Amino acid sequence: MVGSVLMVEAQSVSADVTLLRRVYAAFNLRDIEQVLASMSPDVDWPNGMEGGRVLGTAAVRDYWTRQFAVLDPRVDPEAFTTEPDGRIVVDVHQVVHDKSGRLLVDQMVKHVYKIREGLIRSMEIRPHS
């Protein structure tokens, strides 16, 4: 029984990592509708540009619309780990330019996701250690 439980958990983590890889690729292509389709309708998302959090996919869409009007961010996942509570931690290389092409940020950060039933429920940003 323990072996089958571990197998299901491993398959779930693998599916979550596959989902997140698709989400990062879509975000970098600015295919926002594909990213939003991967989120729970009541997703809890960080507003990394203005501070605070936004709730729901409509609020995430509005936030990204404002962000993409002034910034050109790129986020590339480099490693995935799982926390004891099941959240997925992604080591992310984040590069942000302004619209004139000037480099503003080039750093590593951690994105921490709660995923349930194949949808992103929340994400938080942590400094990279």
N, C-alpha and C positions, 0 to 999 in steps of 0.2 A: 504494500500500500504506500509506504513512504517513497519508494522509487517512482511510482506513478504520479504522486503529488509533485515531486521534484521535476519530473518530465513536463507536467502541465505548466509549472512555474517557469521553467526554462523556455518553453514554447511561447508563453505570454511575454516574457522579456524580449525574446527574439522578434516577436511581432511588434512590440513597442519600439524597438530600435529601428526596425524597417520603416515604421510609420514616421519616426522622427527624421530619419535620413531623407524621406520624401518631402517632409515639411521644410527642412532646411533648403533643399534644392528648389522647391517651389518659391520660398521666400526670396532667395537670391535671384530668381527669374522674375520676381514681382507678380507671381501668380497667386495673388492674395485670396481669391475665391477658393482655390485648392487648399490653401493653408487653413482658412476659416472652416472649410468642410471637415477638417480633421479635429475640430474643437467642439466641446460640449457647448450648447447654446448659452449656458450661463458661465462660461469660462472666466477664470480670475487671472488677469494678465498684468505684468508690470509695465508701467509707463516709464521706460528708461530714459526718455528724452526730457519729460517735463516733471517727473517725479510722481509718486503715488501709484495707484492701480486703476485699471479699467475693468469693468464687469460686463460680460456678454460679447458675442461676436460682433454686433453692430458697433459697440464702443471700440473694440479692437480695430475694426475697419476704419473708423473715423480717426483713431490715433495714428494708424499707419499712413493714412492719406495726408495728415499734417506732417508726419515725419518725412515721407518721401518727397514732399514739396521743398524741403530744405536740406535734406541729408541723403547720402547714398551709402547705406550700410551693407556690409557683406558679413555673413556669419557662416563659418565652416566648422562642422563637428569633427573633432579629432579623436575623442575617446568616449566610451559609454561605460558607466558603472551603475550598480543598483544599490540603493541604501537599504538598511534593514527593514524600513517601513514600505519598501516596494517602489519608492520614487526612483526615477531614472535621472542620473547626473550626467550631463554632457560637458566635456571640456571643449570650449568653443574658441576658435581664433576669430576675433571681431576686428574688422577694419571699417572705419567710417571716414568718408570724405564729405566735404560740403559740395554744393552744386557746381562750384568753380573747379573742383578737382583737388582742392587742398586737403591734405591728410589731417584729420582731427584726432583719430584714435587708432592705435594698432596694439592690441592687447589680447591676452587670454582671459576668459571669464568662465564661470560655471553656470549653466542653465539647469535648473532642477524642475522636473516635470512630474505631475501626478496624472496618470493615465488610467482611465477606467472604461471597460467595455469598448476599447478601441478608439476612445476619444480623449483628447487632452482636456483635463479638468482645470489645471492651473500650472503656472510656471513662475519661478522666482529666479532672480539673478544674484549670484554670489561672486565675490572676488575670487580669483584663482590663487590657490596657495602655493 
